[in-house]
């Protein structure tokens, strides 16, 4: 068998092995994404059932409508709040908790590890219903606690409706990052940390100069997960608030859902919103990678 024939057979084997995955990716990811962008540039609103029998090219009319809508900016602001809490709340807290558990600075590490991760096992719908009853009424558990410390307090949660949502998200998703960091912390040779201690380094100095630079890549990956997860937040908010009161807890995914499935459907507008969400996600991920390249260490 010639060398050329062997290379052709090897290439054919690669193609055969990769082809199923490529086809699945094209059908499940690539085609829907391209079709969504194309649909956002048309006037399609459901066909004959909704009195729109023909689909015409409408250009960027849906995008112009989005950027003129004040509710879009309100939803975007809420999404950015969730991103900030995820990136600067869940990740640092998860990192610190993982460091404490990995260094065994507290007793019962297995118990704390299980308890911290437990919210990730529970359905977001169940958590949403639980915290809805906890916060949203005059006689809720939250108000009973408030009245215990301040007997004359009135129901005030509607003044800052995003705060309960952000608190629940911080509690719910921090455990995932604890597990991610804990798994990667176990890869670091503890003898390096012990050697630094012998040389006079404190626990904080070992954390800052050894642990943190070694896990910069993991931190970036976690930030990407946090950004993408924050921008598609839907189930918890839908159950807890459904965007209320007066759309003050609406996010881009809820905004898109309302345009697509509530009242007269506006599929081009909904698809335009999803395209904008993807663009925002790419921008934030690009900024994250750029910051890591400039200031981060190497694993």
TIDODREN-421671 format. One record per residue: residue in one letter; x negated, y negated, z negated of N, C-alpha, C in turn; residue number from 1. Coordinates in pm, whole numbers, plus 32768, in hexadecimal, padded with zeros to 4 digits. Each point is the difference from the previous one (the first is absolute). Last residue first. Layout:
N
REC A X Y Z X Y Z X Y Z NUM
...
END
This chain:
299
REC X 8086 7491 72F1 800C 807B 7FB3 7F88 805A 801C 299
REC X 800F 7DDA 8001 8005 8076 8057 8005 807C 7FAA 298
REC X 80B8 7DEB 7FA4 7F88 8053 8002 8011 8072 8060 297
REC X 80F1 7E07 802B 8005 8085 7FC3 7F7A 8047 8004 296
REC X 807B 7E43 80C1 7FE2 7FFF 7F71 7FF3 808B 7FC2 295
REC X 8051 7FAA 81E1 7FB0 7F8E 7FD4 7FD2 800C 7F6E 294
REC X 811B 8148 80D2 7F7F 7FFD 8047 7FA6 7F92 7FCB 293
REC X 81BA 801E 7F57 7FAF 8071 7FD1 7F77 8000 8044 292
REC X 813E 7EC2 808B 7FD1 7FE1 7F78 7FA7 806F 7FCD 291
REC X 80D1 8048 819B 7F9B 7F97 800D 7FC6 7FDA 7F78 290
REC X 816A 8130 8013 7F84 803E 8033 7F8F 7F99 800B 289
REC X 81AB 7F61 7F85 7FCB 8058 7F98 7F7C 803F 802A 288
REC X 80F1 7EFF 813A 7FC5 7FAA 7F9A 7FBF 8055 7F92 287
REC X 80F3 80E8 8148 7F86 7FC7 8038 7FB8 7FA6 7F9D 286
REC X 81A5 80A9 7F8B 7F9C 806B 7FFC 7F7B 7FCF 8039 285
REC X 816D 7EDA 8017 7FD6 8012 7F75 7F96 806C 7FF3 284
REC X 80BE 7FBA 81AB 7FB5 7F89 7FD6 7FCB 8012 7F72 283
REC X 811E 814E 80AF 7F7C 8004 803F 7FAA 7F8A 7FD4 282
REC X 81C0 8006 7F6D 7FB4 806C 7FC2 7F74 8008 8039 281
REC X 8130 7ED6 80C4 7FD5 7FCF 7F7D 7FAA 8068 7FB9 280
REC X 80C6 8084 8193 7F97 7F9B 8019 7FCA 7FCA 7F7C 279
REC X 816E 8127 7FEE 7F86 8047 8029 7F8E 7F9E 8015 278
REC X 81A6 7F4B 7FA3 7FCC 8046 7F8A 7F7E 8049 8020 277
REC X 80EE 7F37 8161 7FBF 7F99 7FAD 7FC4 8041 7F83 276
REC X 8104 8112 810F 7F83 7FDE 8044 7FB2 7F99 7FB1 275
REC X 81AD 8071 7F68 7FA2 806F 7FE8 7F7A 7FE6 8044 274
REC X 815A 7ECA 804B 7FD3 7FFA 7F74 7F9B 806E 7FE3 273
REC X 80D1 8004 81A1 7FA2 7F90 7FF9 7FC9 7FF2 7F73 272
REC X 8154 8135 8048 7F81 8032 8035 7F96 7F92 8003 271
REC X 81B3 7F88 7F7A 7FC9 8060 7F9F 7F79 8035 802E 270
REC X 80F0 7EEC 8127 7FCE 7FB3 7F8F 7FC0 805B 7F98 269
REC X 80D0 80CB 8176 7F88 7FB5 8027 7FC4 7FB1 7F8C 268
REC X 819D 80E8 7FB2 7F8A 8055 8009 7F84 7FB6 8030 267
REC X 81D5 7F99 7F18 7FA7 7FAD 8052 7F7A 8049 8008 266
REC X 8230 806B 7F6E 7F72 8022 8007 7FB4 7FA0 805B 265
REC X 81B4 7F9A 7EC6 7FE2 8018 808E 7F6A 801B 800F 264
REC X 8081 8063 7E20 8048 7FA6 805A 7FE4 8026 8091 263
REC X 7E9F 80CF 7EF5 806F 7FC0 7FBB 8041 7F99 805A 262
REC X 7E7A 8107 8080 806A 805D 7FDA 8073 7FC2 7FB2 261
REC X 7E66 7F18 80BC 8017 8074 8058 8081 804C 7FE0 260
REC X 7F5F 7E80 7F04 8014 7FD5 808A 8026 8075 805B 259
REC X 7F93 8053 7E39 807B 7FB2 8008 801F 7FD6 808F 258
REC X 7E64 80DB 7FA8 8072 805C 7FF0 8084 7FB6 800F 257
REC X 7E72 7F02 7FF9 800D 804A 807D 8079 805E 7FFB 256
REC X 7F94 7F1B 7E78 802A 7F9E 8064 8017 8044 8088 255
REC X 7F41 80FE 7EA9 808F 7FEA 7FE7 803A 7F9E 8065 254
REC X 7E33 8044 8015 8043 807D 8026 8097 7FF6 7FE9 253
REC X 7EE9 7E94 7F7E 800B 800B 8091 8049 8080 802A 252
REC X 808A 7F43 7E28 7F7C 800F 803D 8013 801B 8094 251
REC X 8131 7F21 7E3E 7FF5 8042 8083 7F6E 8006 802D 250
REC X 80DD 7F39 7E6E 7FA2 8070 7FF4 7FF4 804D 8082 249
REC X 811E 7E86 7FDC 7F86 7FD0 7FC0 7F9B 806F 7FE4 248
REC X 81DA 7FE5 80CD 7F8A 8024 8050 7F7B 7FD6 7FC0 247
REC X 81AB 7FD3 7F19 7FF1 7F9D 806D 7F80 8014 804E 246
REC X 7FE1 811E 7E59 8073 7FAC 8023 7FDE 7F99 806C 245
REC X 7F90 81B4 807F 8043 7F97 7FB2 7FAF 7FD8 7F87 244
REC X 7F9A 816B 8140 7FDD 7F7A 8030 803B 7F8F 7FB0 243
REC X 8037 81D0 7F8F 8036 7FF1 8088 7FE7 7F73 8038 242
REC X 7F7F 80DA 7E41 803A 7F7C 8016 804B 7FF0 8084 241
REC X 7F3D 81AC 7F48 8001 7FA4 7F8E 8051 7F82 801B 240
REC X 7FC0 8151 8157 804F 8036 7F91 800C 7F99 7F90 239
REC X 7EF9 7F93 8175 8088 8016 8030 8059 8030 7F8F 238
REC X 7E30 7FCE 7FB4 8046 7F80 8005 8090 8011 802A 237
REC X 7EEB 8180 8003 800E 7FCE 7F77 804F 7F7E 7FFD 236
REC X 7F9E 80BE 81AC 805C 8052 7FB1 8016 7FC9 7F73 235
REC X 7EC5 7F21 813D 808F 7FFE 8023 8055 8045 7F97 234
REC X 7DEB 7F49 80BB 8051 8018 7F88 8094 7FF4 8022 233
REC X 7E64 7FC6 8119 8072 8055 8024 8057 8022 7F86 232
REC X 7E76 7EEE 7FDF 804B 7FC6 806E 8078 8055 8028 231
REC X 7ECD 8094 7EAE 8049 7F89 7FD3 8058 7FC7 806E 230
REC X 7EDC 816F 805A 8071 8028 7FAC 8054 7F8A 7FD4 229
REC X 7E73 7FAF 80F3 8062 8042 8056 807B 802B 7FB1 228
REC X 7E9C 7F42 7F0B 8039 7F9E 805D 806D 803F 8056 227
REC X 7F0A 8118 7EDA 8055 7FA4 7FB6 8045 7F9D 805C 226
REC X 7EC0 812A 80B5 8078 8049 7FD8 8062 7FA4 7FB8 225
REC X 7E61 7F4C 8066 804B 8017 807D 8082 804A 7FE2 224
REC X 7ED5 7FC5 7E9D 803D 7F80 8025 8052 800D 807F 223
REC X 7F03 8172 7F73 8072 7FEB 7FA8 8048 7F7E 8020 222
REC X 7E72 8059 80E4 8068 805F 802B 807E 7FF1 7FAB 221
REC X 7E8B 7F04 7F7F 8037 7FCE 807F 806F 805A 8032 220
REC X 7F14 808E 7E86 8052 7F8B 7FDE 8041 7FC7 807E 219
REC X 7EC9 8159 8031 807E 8035 7FCA 805E 7F8D 7FDC 218
REC X 7E4F 7F91 808D 804C 8038 8070 8087 8037 7FD3 217
REC X 7ECF 7F5F 7EBA 8037 7F92 804F 8054 8033 8074 216
REC X 7EFE 80DE 7E80 8088 8021 802B 803F 7F91 8055 215
REC X 7E42 7FE3 7F44 8004 8088 8037 8089 8024 8038 214
REC X 7FAC 7E5D 7F19 7FCA 8004 8089 800A 808A 8040 213
REC X 809C 7FDD 7E3A 804D 7FAD 805D 7FC5 7FFF 808D 212
REC X 7F1B 80E7 7E98 807E 803E 8025 8047 7FB1 806E 211
REC X 7E60 7F50 7F56 7FF0 8089 8034 8083 8036 8038 210
REC X 7FCE 7E46 7F36 7F8E 800B 805A 7FF0 808C 803C 209
REC X 8168 7F82 7EC6 7FF9 7F97 8064 7F94 801A 806A 208
REC X 8041 812C 7E87 807B 7FFA 8050 7FEF 7FA0 8076 207
REC X 7EAB 8016 7EC1 8002 807B 8051 8079 8003 805C 206
REC X 7FE6 7EA1 7ECC 7F9B 7FF0 8069 7FF8 807B 8059 205
REC X 8121 800E 7E88 8031 7FA0 8063 7F9D 7FEC 8071 204
REC X 7F82 810C 7E91 806A 8044 804C 8035 7FA4 806E 203
REC X 7E10 7F93 7F74 807C 8015 7FB6 8065 8048 805A 202
REC X 7DD2 801A 8013 807A 7FCB 803D 8079 801E 7FA7 201
REC X 7E20 8085 7FC4 8039 7F91 7FB6 807E 7FC4 803A 200
REC X 7EE9 8192 8077 7FB6 7F86 8021 803D 7F84 7FC1 199
REC X 80D3 81A1 7FD0 7F7E 800D 7FBE 7FAC 7F83 8018 198
REC X 819A 8022 80DE 8017 7FE8 7F72 7F7B 8007 7FB2 197
REC X 8001 806D 81C8 800E 7F6F 7FEF 8018 7FDD 7F6C 196
REC X 7FEF 81C4 8075 7F7B 7FC5 800E 8005 7F69 7FED 195
REC X 8194 80EF 800A 7FB9 8019 7F81 7F74 7FC5 8004 194
REC X 8103 7FED 8188 8038 7FA8 7F9A 7FB6 8011 7F7C 193
REC X 7F8A 811E 815A 7FDA 7F77 8026 8032 7F9E 7F96 192
REC X 8079 81C7 7FE2 7F77 7FEA 7FD1 7FCF 7F74 8023 191
REC X 81A8 80B8 8091 8002 7FBD 7F7C 7F74 7FE5 7FCB 190
REC X 80B9 8022 8203 7FA9 8048 7FA3 7FFA 7FB4 7F7B 189
REC X 81A6 7FF6 815C 7F88 7FB5 7FDA 7FB1 804D 7F97 188
REC X 81AE 808E 80A9 7F94 801C 805F 7F7E 7FBB 7FDB 187
REC X 81A1 7FC5 7F15 7FC3 807F 7FDC 7F91 8029 8060 186
REC X 810C 7E7D 804B 7FA2 7FE9 7F92 7FB9 8080 7FD7 185
REC X 815D 800E 8141 7F82 7FCE 8038 7F99 7FE0 7F94 184
REC X 81B5 8098 7F86 7FC3 8067 8055 7F78 7FD3 8035 183
REC X 8103 7ECA 7F0F 7FCE 8068 7FA6 7FB9 806E 8050 182
REC X 80DF 7EA3 80E5 7F80 7FD5 7FC7 7FC4 806A 7FA6 181
REC X 81A9 805A 80BC 7F9F 7FEC 806D 7F77 7FDB 7FC6 180
REC X 816A 8022 7ED3 7FD7 8084 8031 7F96 7FF3 806D 179
REC X 80C0 7E75 7F5D 7FB4 8040 7F95 7FCA 8086 802F 178
REC X 812B 7F19 8113 7F77 7FCE 800C 7FA7 8036 7F91 177
REC X 81C9 806E 7FF7 7FC7 8038 807A 7F6E 7FD5 8010 176
REC X 8109 7F51 7E99 7FD0 8088 7FEB 7FC0 803E 807B 175
REC X 80E0 7E53 8003 7F77 7FFB 7FCC 7FC5 808B 7FF1 174
REC X 81CE 7F8B 808C 7F9C 8029 8061 7F70 7FFA 7FCD 173
REC X 8199 7F8D 7EF5 801F 8077 804E 7F89 8033 8051 172
REC X 8002 7E65 7EEF 8007 8079 7FAE 8007 807F 8055 171
REC X 800D 7E61 80DE 7F7F 800D 7FBC 7FFB 807F 7FAD 170
REC X 8198 7F90 80C7 7F9F 802E 8065 7F76 8012 7FC3 169
REC X 8153 7F47 7EF0 801D 808E 801D 7F9B 8037 8063 168
REC X 7FEA 7E35 7FA3 7FD9 804D 7F89 8014 8096 8019 167
REC X 8096 7ED3 8149 7F6E 8006 7FFE 7FCE 8052 7F8A 166
REC X 81CF 7FAF 801E 7FD6 8055 806F 7F68 8011 7FFE 165
REC X 80C6 7ED3 7EC9 8019 808D 7FE0 7FD1 805F 806D 164
REC X 7FD3 7E2D 805F 7FA8 802E 7F95 801C 8091 7FD7 163
REC X 80FB 7EF2 8148 7F94 8055 8032 7FA9 8039 7F91 162
REC X 8178 7EC6 7FBA 802B 8088 8021 7F90 805C 8031 161
REC X 805E 7E40 7EE0 7F83 8034 803A 8016 8092 802B 160
REC X 816F 7F12 7F5E 7FAD 7F8B 801E 7F7D 802A 8042 159
REC X 8143 813A 7F59 801C 7FD0 8087 7FB1 7F83 8024 158
REC X 7FF6 80CF 7E4A 7FAF 8048 8061 8017 7FCE 808E 157
REC X 80C0 7F81 7E39 7FB3 7FA4 8054 7FB4 8044 8071 156
REC X 8194 8013 7E51 7FCF 8051 8071 7FBA 7FA5 8065 155
REC X 7FFC 7F61 7E02 8065 8022 8063 7FBF 804D 8072 154
REC X 7F83 7F9C 7DD0 7FDC 8007 808E 8077 8027 8055 153
REC X 7FC2 7FC5 7E0A 8054 7FA7 804F 7FE7 8007 8095 152
REC X 7F04 8104 7EAF 8090 801E 7FF7 8059 7FA8 8058 151
REC X 7E03 80B1 8016 803C 7F7B 800D 8097 800F 8002 150
REC X 7EF2 817C 7FBB 7F9A 7F9C 7FDF 8037 7F71 8005 149
REC X 8120 8166 806A 7FC3 802B 7F83 7F98 7F9A 7FD1 148
REC X 80D2 7FD7 81A8 8050 7FC9 7F90 7FC8 802A 7F78 147
REC X 7F36 80AE 818A 7FEC 7F70 7FFA 804A 7FC4 7F89 146
REC X 8044 81C6 8059 7F78 7FEB 7FCD 7FE5 7F6A 7FF0 145
REC X 8193 807A 80C5 8003 8025 7F73 7F77 7FEC 7FC0 144
REC X 802D 7FC0 81D0 803A 7F91 7FB4 800A 801F 7F6B 143
REC X 7F61 8156 8122 7FA5 7F8D 8004 8036 7F8D 7FAB 142
REC X 810D 817A 8049 7F98 801B 7F9D 7FA0 7F8B 7FF7 141
REC X 81E6 7F7F 80AB 7F99 8060 8025 7F9B 8013 7F8F 140
REC X 81A5 7EE4 8043 7FF1 8061 7F94 7F95 8069 801E 139
REC X 806C 7EA5 8137 7FFD 7FB6 7F82 7FE5 805D 7F8A 138
REC X 7F42 808E 81E0 8083 7FE5 7FC7 7FED 7FB6 7F7C 137
REC X 7E99 80ED 8135 8061 7FA8 8040 808B 7FFF 7FC0 136
REC X 7E4B 8101 7F7E 7FF3 7F70 800B 8083 7FB5 8019 135
REC X 7FD7 81E7 7FCF 7FAC 7FC9 7F95 8002 7F68 8000 134
REC X 80D6 8105 8153 804F 8001 7F84 7FB1 7FC4 7F8C 133
REC X 7F1F 8026 8191 8073 7FA9 8019 8057 7FF9 7F84 132
REC X 7E97 812A 8009 7FDA 7F78 7FDC 806C 7F9A 8023 131
REC X 804F 81CC 8066 7FDC 7FF5 7F73 7FE3 7F6F 7FD9 130
REC X 804B 806D 81C8 807E 8004 7FB3 7FE3 7FEC 7F6B 129
REC X 7E89 8020 8119 804C 7F87 801E 8081 7FF9 7FB0 128
REC X 7EFA 8187 7FEB 7FC0 7F92 7FB6 804B 7F7E 8016 127
REC X 808D 816F 80FA 8020 8015 7F72 7FC4 7F91 7FAB 126
REC X 7F94 7FFE 81C5 808F 7FE5 7FF1 8029 800E 7F6E 125
REC X 7E4B 8077 8089 800F 7F6E 7FF5 8092 7FD9 7FEE 124
REC X 7F3C 81E2 7F58 8034 7FBC 8077 8010 7F6B 7FE7 123
REC X 7E8E 8122 7EF7 808F 7FE3 7FFA 802A 7FB5 807E 122
REC X 7E39 8067 7FAF 8046 807E 8019 8097 7FE9 8007 121
REC X 7ECA 7EA5 7F91 7FF4 8021 808E 804B 807F 8025 120
REC X 7FDB 7F64 7E35 8060 7FB2 8051 7FFA 801E 8095 119
REC X 7EBD 80D7 7ECA 8089 8033 8000 8062 7FAC 8053 118
REC X 7E1A 7FB7 7F8B 8026 8028 8087 8093 8028 800B 117
REC X 7F42 7F7E 7E5E 7FED 7F90 805B 802E 8024 808D 116
REC X 8006 814F 7EAF 8064 7F9A 7FE6 7FF6 7F8A 8061 115
REC X 7EB9 815D 8011 8084 8031 8029 806A 7F95 7FEF 114
REC X 7E4F 7FA1 7F65 7FFD 800D 8092 8087 802C 8035 113
REC X 7FBD 7FF3 7E2F 8010 7F7A 8039 8000 8003 8098 112
REC X 7FB3 819A 7F1E 8086 7FCE 7FE1 8017 7F77 8042 111
REC X 7E52 80BB 801A 805E 804B 8054 808F 7FD0 7FEB 110
REC X 7EA4 7F4D 7EEF 7FFC 7FCD 8089 8062 8048 805B 109
REC X 7F93 7FE7 7DFE 8077 802D 8046 8008 7FD0 8090 108
REC X 7ED2 7ED4 7ECA 8020 808D 7FF2 807E 8022 804F 107
REC X 7E97 7E76 8088 8072 8019 7FA8 8015 8097 7FF7 106
REC X 7EA5 7F5C 8105 7FFA 7F99 7F98 8077 8009 7FA1 105
REC X 7F45 8104 819D 8035 8039 7F83 7FF0 7F9F 7F8B 104
REC X 7F9E 7FD0 81E7 7F94 7FF4 7F9E 8029 8035 7F76 103
REC X 813B 7FFF 8164 7F8D 804D 8031 7F8B 7FFC 7F9D 102
REC X 818D 7F01 7FA7 801B 8090 7FF8 7F86 8052 802A 101
REC X 7FE9 7E29 8023 800F 8025 7F72 8014 8096 7FF1 100
REC X 7FFA 7F53 81B3 7F7A 7FF8 7FC4 8005 802B 7F6D 99
REC X 8196 7FD9 80E9 7FB4 8074 8030 7F75 8003 7FC3 98
REC X 810C 7E89 7FA7 8035 8075 7FBB 7FB5 807F 8029 97
REC X 7F90 7E72 80E0 7FD7 7FF8 7F73 8031 807B 7FB2 96
REC X 808B 7FD4 81C4 7F6F 8015 7FF8 7FD2 8004 7F6E 95
REC X 81C2 7F94 805C 7FE5 808D 801A 7F6D 8021 7FF3 94
REC X 807F 7E3F 7FE1 802F 8049 7F8A 7FE6 8095 8010 93
REC X 7F99 7EE9 8173 7FA6 7FEB 7F8E 8029 804D 7F82 92
REC X 8126 802E 8176 7F7A 8035 801C 7F9F 7FE3 7F8D 91
REC X 81C4 7F56 7FEC 7FFC 8091 7FFB 7F73 8036 8010 90
REC X 8030 7E24 801C 803A 8036 7F85 7FEE 8096 7FF7 89
REC X 7F7F 7EE8 8178 7FBC 7FC5 7F8D 803B 802C 7F7A 88
REC X 80AA 80AE 81A4 7F6F 7FF8 8015 7FB8 7FCF 7F83 87
REC X 81E0 8022 7FF9 7FC6 8082 8023 7F68 7FFA 8006 86
REC X 80F9 7E74 7FB7 800A 8056 7F8B 7FC0 8088 801B 85
REC X 8018 7ED6 816A 7FA5 7FCB 7F99 8002 8058 7F83 84
REC X 8131 8065 8159 7F77 801D 802B 7F9D 7FD3 7F96 83
REC X 81BF 7F8F 7FBE 7FED 808F 7FEA 7F73 8029 8028 82
REC X 807E 7E48 805A 7FF8 8014 7F6F 7FE6 8093 7FDF 81
REC X 8052 7F92 81BE 7F79 7FD7 7FD9 7FED 800B 7F68 80
REC X 81AB 8057 80AF 7FA3 8069 8028 7F71 7FDD 7FD8 79
REC X 814D 7EBE 7FBD 800F 806F 7FA0 7FA2 8072 8022 78
REC X 800D 7E96 812B 7FC5 7FD6 7F80 8009 806F 7F99 77
REC X 80D6 8043 819D 7F6F 8007 800F 7FBA 7FD9 7F7E 76
REC X 81D3 7FD5 8016 7FDA 808E 7FFD 7F69 8010 800B 75
REC X 80A7 7E4F 802C 8019 802E 7F78 7FD7 8092 7FF1 74
REC X 7FF0 7F43 81AA 7F92 7FCE 7FAD 8011 8027 7F6E 73
REC X 8158 8071 812D 7F86 8047 8027 7F8C 7FD4 7FA7 72
REC X 819F 7F24 7FDE 7FFE 807E 7FB6 7F85 8054 8024 71
REC X 8061 7E64 80E4 7FC4 7FEA 7F7B 7FFA 8082 7FAF 70
REC X 7FF2 7FC0 8222 8059 802F 7F95 7FBB 7FF1 7F79 69
REC X 7F3D 7FAE 81B6 8059 7F92 7FDD 805A 8022 7F8A 68
REC X 7ECE 8138 80C4 7FB0 7F95 7FC4 8052 7F82 7FE4 67
REC X 80D0 817D 80D2 7FC6 8027 7F7E 7FBD 7F89 7FBD 66
REC X 80A3 7FCC 81B9 806C 8005 7F9E 7FCC 8021 7F75 65
REC X 7ED5 8015 8167 8020 7F74 7FE2 806E 7FF9 7F96 64
REC X 7F94 81A5 80A6 7F94 7FCF 7FAA 8017 7F6E 7FDA 63
REC X 8126 80CC 8133 8014 8039 7F7A 7F96 7FCD 7F9F 62
REC X 7FE0 7F85 81CC 8072 7FBE 7FBE 8015 8034 7F72 61
REC X 7EAE 8053 8177 7FE1 7FF7 7F71 8071 7FBC 7FB2 60
REC X 806B 80FD 81D1 7F86 7FBD 7FD7 7FEE 8001 7F69 59
REC X 815F 80D4 8116 801F 7F82 7FBD 7F84 7FB6 7FD0 58
REC X 80D7 819C 816B 7F87 7FC9 7FC3 801F 7F77 7FC5 57
REC X 8183 8179 802D 7FB6 7F9F 804E 7F85 7FD3 7FB2 56
REC X 81A2 8196 801B 7F8E 7FCD 7FB7 7FAE 7FA5 805B 55
REC X 8227 809D 7FEA 7F81 7FFD 8047 7F93 7FBF 7FAB 54
REC X 81C2 803E 7F58 7FED 8075 8057 7F79 8002 8044 53
REC X 810D 7F3F 7E4E 7F87 7FD3 8045 7FD2 8072 805A 52
REC X 816E 8007 7EAF 801C 7F9B 8065 7F86 7FC9 8047 51
REC X 8022 816D 7EB3 7FFF 7F7B 7FC2 800D 7F90 8067 50
REC X 8002 81C6 8088 804E 8008 7F84 800D 7F76 7FC0 49
REC X 7EED 8050 8186 808E 7FE5 8019 8053 7FFF 7F80 48
REC X 7DFB 7FB9 7FA7 8044 8035 8075 8094 7FDE 8004 47
REC X 7E93 7F7D 7EB7 804F 8078 7FE6 8050 8035 8076 46
REC X 7EE3 7E6D 8004 8043 7FFE 7F7E 805F 8076 7FEE 45
REC X 7E54 7F02 8148 804D 8079 7FE4 803A 7FFE 7F73 44
REC X 7EDE 7EC6 8119 807D 7FD4 7FBD 8056 8076 7FD7 43
REC X 7DC6 7FD4 802E 807A 800D 8050 8077 7FC7 7FB2 42
REC X 7E31 8042 7F66 7FFB 7F9C 806B 807B 8004 8059 41
REC X 7FA9 8133 7E96 8005 7F7B 7FC2 7FFF 7F90 8068 40
REC X 7FCF 81CA 807F 8089 7FE2 7FDB 800D 7F75 7FC2 39
REC X 7E51 80A6 8068 804B 7FE4 807A 808F 7FD7 7FDF 38
REC X 7EF2 808D 7E9E 7FD0 7F7F 8032 804E 7FD8 807D 37
REC X 8057 81A9 7F4D 802F 7F98 7FA5 7FD7 7F75 8030 36
REC X 7F60 817B 80E6 808D 7FE9 801E 803A 7F93 7FA7 35
REC X 7E47 808E 7FAE 8007 7FB7 8080 8091 7FDF 8022 34
REC X 7FBE 810A 7E84 7FC4 7F7C 7FEB 800B 7FAA 807E 33
REC X 8090 81CA 800F 805C 7FA8 7FB4 7FC9 7F74 7FEB 32
REC X 7EDC 8136 80DE 8076 7FDC 804F 8063 7FAB 7FB1 31
REC X 7E79 80A4 7F1A 7FE0 7FA2 806C 807C 7FD4 804D 30
REC X 802F 8146 7E8F 7FC7 7F7E 7FD9 7FF6 7F9F 8076 29
REC X 80B8 81C5 8027 802F 7FD3 7F7D 7FD2 7F72 7FE0 28
REC X 7F89 80E2 819E 8092 8006 7FF3 8031 7FBF 7F7F 27
REC X 7E2B 8020 805A 803F 7FAA 8065 8098 7FFD 7FEF 26
REC X 7F05 8122 7EEA 7FE5 7F74 7FDF 8046 7FA2 8062 25
REC X 8012 81CD 8057 8052 7FDF 7F8B 7FEE 7F6E 7FDA 24
REC X 7EEF 80A3 8157 808C 7FF9 802C 805C 7FDA 7F8C 23
REC X 7E39 804B 7FA0 8010 7F85 8050 8091 7FEF 802C 22
REC X 7F89 818E 7F21 7FFE 7F8F 7FA3 8014 7F7C 804A 21
REC X 7FDC 818D 8105 807C 7FFE 7FAF 8006 7F89 7FA1 20
REC X 7E6B 8036 810D 8079 7FD8 8047 807F 8002 7FAB 19
REC X 7E35 8098 7F86 8027 7F78 7FDC 8087 7FDA 803B 18
REC X 7F37 81AB 805A 8010 7FF4 7F6F 8037 7F76 7FD8 17
REC X 7F99 805C 81C7 806F 8056 7FD7 801C 7FEF 7F6B 16
REC X 7E89 7F23 80B6 807C 7FC4 8030 8079 804F 7FD1 15
REC X 7E51 80AB 7FA4 801A 7F86 7FB3 8085 7FC3 8026 14
REC X 7F6B 816C 80FD 8029 802C 7F7B 8020 7F88 7FA8 13
REC X 7F4E 7FAE 81A8 808A 8030 800B 8035 802E 7F79 12
REC X 7E3C 7F83 801D 8055 7F8A 8010 8093 8028 8006 11
REC X 7EC4 8157 7FFA 8002 7FBE 7F7F 805B 7F85 8005 10
REC X 7FB3 80E8 818E 8054 8050 7FA8 800B 7FBF 7F75 9
REC X 7EDE 7F39 8135 808C 7FF0 802D 805F 804E 7FA6 8
REC X 7E32 802F 7FB6 802D 7F7B 7FD7 8091 7FE8 8028 7
REC X 7F34 818F 808D 8012 8002 7F6F 8032 7F79 7FCD 6
REC X 7F8A 8026 81C8 807B 8049 7FE4 801E 8003 7F6A 5
REC X 7E6B 7F44 808D 8070 7FAB 8029 8085 8042 7FE1 4
REC X 7E6A 80F2 7FBC 8012 7F9A 7F98 8077 7FA6 801F 3
REC X 8008 81F7 80C1 7FAF 7F87 800C 8020 7F9E 7F8F 2
REC X 801C 8229 8007 8054 7F89 8000 7FA7 7F82 8000 1
END
